[in-house]
């Protein structure tokens, strides 16, 4: 198995293996909040309040974060394009 394969990260357990404790699955847009950036005027910071967290060895936990953790990378599957028109509640996450 090669770690240079870009498709390995598609599996959440692989995310836990490569980035233990920092790979999250957000199951509801209500688990996120968007606040104005304190650094860049006109931009927003996305925070995680609750997530399924993946660890090495396949361990997973439902975690709540207080204070919330800042999102550094997001793959948004809560959109019409990603769900074939079934969901669009994630689109508000990306709108300024």
Buried (B, 14 or more C-beta within 10 A) or exposed (E): EEEEEEEBBEEBBBBBBBBBEBBBBBEEBEBBBBEEEEEEEEEBBBBBBBBBBBBEEEEBEEBEBEEBBEBEEBEBEBBEEBEEEEBBEBBEBEEE
